[in-house]
Amino acid sequence: MKANDNHPFYKLGQKAVFRIGAVGQNQFVTDGLPQIAFAGRSNVGKSSLQNALLGRSGLVRTSGTPGRTREINFFEVPEKGWFVDLPGFGFARGGHQSSGVFAKLVGEYLSQDNQPVMVVYILDADVPESEVDTICLGRILDAGVPTVVVMNKADRMDQSKRNRYPTIVKDRFCLETSPLLISARTGKGLDTLRDRILSIFEP
């Protein structure tokens, strides 16, 4: 994990703390601070990306059984806002089951009036097309929540994939801009995403 300790967001991220794992709507955080939600299929590196953005190691943890987490985890960046870790949406072959989980808990979260202020949807850079992403990212976009689509593990892509895959995703989901190529392992693209987060936490 690469952490740029010169970035203004770095010191804020160092103070982040886990507060609650919500299993129902009555446990959602409602303090008015902006919430940035992180979503994606299991095994796309969602936890690693959040830890890398915060400059932390092990704060956001993966489930022992991929795709089985059924909580929405809230991490406070004190006095600034929240990182909200949504449940992984399961393996590609379990698209319909994943959709059911998504609709129940995550759907309730996304249906709030003012939260989240942004969703970071994480794709595997090596898998530009997936049944789970089609269902879940499609529903997030349909909900009208401002969404940044990123392709994690970009360090594994060759030049041909870097040229083709972002366009495939952009066209598939009718995005205004191509997804951001990012790598939690090498730090590629992290500061661009940190800039966007900081503009929300410190407008």
N, C-alpha and C positions, 0 to 999 in steps of 0.2 A: 504494500500500500504506500503510495506517495502522498505526503502531506506538505503543501506549500505553506510554511509557517510565516511567509511574508504577506500572504493574502489577508485583507481586513477581516474576512469571515473566520479565519483560523482561530483567533482568540475567543470568539463567540462559541464556536463549535467545541472548544475544549471544556466549556462549562455545561455542556448538554448532559441531562440526566433522564433516566427512565422514570415515568410517573405511574402509568397504569396500562394494563392490558384489558381493553374493553371487549366484553362478550355480548353486550347489548346496548341499545341506543341510550339508555339511561346513564351509561358510564362515559359517554363521549365528553371530551373537554369542551367547555363553553365559556371560557374566560375572555373571549373577544380578541385575543392575540391571533395573528395570522397563522394558519396551518398549511403546511406543504406536505402533501401525501405522496408516498412512493408505492407504485404498483407494478406488477409484472408477473409472468409465469414463474414457477419454481425453477431454481437453478440458473437464473439469469444473472446472479450476483447482486441482487437487490440489497442485501444486508452489507455486503462488502462495499458497495458504492456509497451507502449512507455513512458508514464508518470512515471511508476515505474523504468524503466531503467535510465531515466534522473533525478530521484529523485525530480520530480515536481508533482504538483497536479493541474489538470485542464488545462495544457498547450495544450495538444492534446485532442480535444473534439469530442464526438460522435454526429452524426446527430440526430435531433429531430425525424426523421423518419428513422429507420434502413433500410439500403440498398438503400437509396435515394441520398447519397452524390455522386456528380458527378465531384468533383474536386480532383486534386492531390495537397496535402498540403505540403509545404516545410518549415522545421524547421531548422534554422542554429545553429550549434554548432560553435561559432565564431572562425575562422582561422583554424578549424579542419575538418569540414565536415558537412553533412546534414542528418537529419532524413527525409524521404519522406513517407508520409502517403497516400497510394493508396486507392481508393474508396473501400468500402466494397462490396463484390460480390453478395449481395442479399441473400434471404432465399433459403434453399435447394430446395423447390418446384419451384423456379423460375430460374432454372439452365440455360435454353436457353436464357432468357432475360439477366441474369447476364453475360453470355458469350458475348452477343452483346456489352454491355457496356465495358467489359474488352477489347475486340478486338479493339475498337475505340480509347479510350484515353490511357488506360494502355498499350495497344499493341504498341502505338506510343512511349510511354516512354521507354519501354523495348527494342525497336529496335534501340536505340541510340548506337553509336560506343563504348563509354567508360563508360557509366552510365546505371544503377547503378552498383556499384562494388560488391554489395551483396544484395540479397533479403532475408528477414526474413519472412517465410510463417508460419502463425499462424493457428493451428487447435484447435478445441475444444477437450480437452482430453477425453471427454465423448462420442465423435462422431468420431470414427476413419474412418468411411466410409460415404461419402456424394457426391451427384451428382455435387454440385458446386465445391468442392475441386478437384474432379476428372478432371473436365474441366479446372479450373483455375491454380491449381498447376501443372497439366500436361503440360499446355502451357508454364508456366514459366520455367519448367525443359527443355522442348523442345527448348526454346529460348537460352539455354546454359548459362544463367546467374548463377553465383555461388549462391547457395541457402542453407540456414539453415532452416530446418523444426523444429518447436517447437510445443509442445502440451500444451496449456495454461489451467489453472484451474485444474492443476494436484492434487491440495489439495483435490479435490472432489473424486479422484479415490481410490477404495479399492485396496488391494494388488493383487488380481486376475487381475484387469484391468491394473495395472502397469506392470504386467508380460506379458500380452497378447497384449494390444493395440499398443504399440510401434512397435512390430514385424509385426502386421497387416499393419501398415502404411509403414514400411520399405519395406515389400514385395510388397505391392500394387503399390508403385511408384519406385521400384527398386533403393532405396537409398543405398549409400555406408555405411552409419551408421544409427542407430536408431534415431528417433527424440528426441530432448531434452525435458524432462519433466520440466515444468516451472509453476510458479504461481505468477501472478502479485499481488495477495492479500497477500500471505505469504512471498514472496521473494525467494521461492525455484527456484534454477537454474538461478537466475538473474545475479549473478556474473560470471558464466560461459559464458553467452551471452555478458556481459559487456567486458570480456577479449577479446572476438572475435572482438567486435566493436573497442576497444581501439587499437588492433593490426592493424586496418585499418586506424584509425584517427591519430595514432602516431606510424607508422611502425618503 
